Amino acid sequence: FTVLTKAQVSNPSFETWTDNQPELWNVSNYLDLATPVTKSTESYKGSFAIKGEVVGANTTSGDVFVPVINSIPAFDSFPNPQKFASMELYYQFHPVGGDVFVVTVLMYNEQTLLGGGAVELYDGTSGYTKLSVPIEYFIEGVPNFCTVIIGARNEDDEIVGNIGTWFLVDDISFGGTTGVDDNNNNLPEGFALEQNYPNPFNPSTTIEFSLPVAEKVSLKIYNLLGQEVATLFNGKEMSAGSHRVNWNAENLANGTYIYRLTSGSYSLTQKMTLLK
């Protein structure tokens, strides 16, 4: 049984608009230059939905503008804080020239990012389709607000987007829970994951950890959208005691990454920063 609640995103069904902008959402409209985000009456539920479309400028410049919408964060927007397992929404998507529809959700407690999830979709739809974005947590804590970012673009930075690509989004909600308590509670003595060094690093760093008993171990690295970017171990049998591994991130962009050590039913996480 899954409980869905719409209280966590302000104006989740895009029913309230002021001057052609959804209240409590930021959109990528540019005054008289281009309007890639508009109100639509082609809704899944209620009177309105939000429409994003890749458009050309209202001039002869030839510039192309892609649609991006993001919710305006509000502290304590979760009236009953819990670790939601997924975000749900209904969407339509009509891609042109290989454009992609992207949905990202980031979960916070005050200023601390606890986790998130992201989905990229390439296939078009024939009508409204339900989308579930899984949420993974990397840091201990319970979120009290979130940020949702939705857009369409092309993966080739030189293309940006293709005019005519569009999406509709409506009825955003959250579902399920992962449980309030983390595996970090009641950890066995001798199970530890140390801060990497150096940190920040460029492009290599060292990660140390300790195991109380021989165990199969996984050590994986994620970006802040919850996407796995590297696997150092995956179920590798390792002896009790201290261990050290070097990781080279020369193919990754600058930013903060999460590394997670999993051993049996226990896991630990740490943050590190790549700065080239």
C-alpha positions, 0 to 999 in steps of 0.5 A: 500500500503506497500513500501519495501526498501533494503537500510537499511541492507548492502548486503541484498541479499548476492550478495557480498562475500570476501573469502567465507564470505558475506561482511558487515556480521559477521558469526560463522565460525571457521577457519579450525575447522567448517564452518556452514555458506556458500554461496549458488547459490540456491537463491530466487533472484539474484545469491546467498543466504546465507546458515546456517547449523548445522555441526560437527567439522572437527576433531574427537572431536564430537563438534557441531557448529550452524550457526549464522549470524549478520549484521555489524551495520552502523550508518545512514544506513537508508537514509530516517529514519522512524519507519518501521513496519516490516522486510521481508525476504525469507527463506527455513528451514529444521529442524532436531530433533526439531531445531528452526530457529530464526530471530531477528531485533533490531532498534537503533538511535545512541547507543539507542535501540528503539525497535525490533522484533523476530520470532522463526520457527519450521516447515520446508518449501518445498521452499522459503517462505516469512517471516515478522518480526513485529517490536515494538518500546518501546522508543521514537525516529526514528531509523537510523540503525539496527542489524539483527541476524539470526541463527538455534539452539535447545532450549535445551542448552544441545543439542545445535543443530542437525547436518543436520539442515539448512536454506537459507536466501535471499532478506532482506527488510523493509516494512510499517511504524508505524508513526514518532510521538509517543503517548507520545506527547500531553499527558493529564496532570496527566498521568505519569509513574514513574521510578521503584524502586529499579533499578536495582532490584533483584528480585522484584521492584515497579512501580508507575503511575498516571491517570488523569481520571478513565480509563481501563489500561494495564501494560505490560513488554517486553524484548529487543526483543519485546517479552512480558514476563509479564502482570500486568494489561490488560484492568483493570478499575482503578480510577483517581490518583496515583497507585502502583504495585509490580512485581517479576521477579524471573523466568526471566534472568538478563537484561534490560526490558521495561515496558509500560503503556497504557491508552485509546489512550495514552502510556508511557514506561520506562526501568528497569534492573534485576540484580541477 
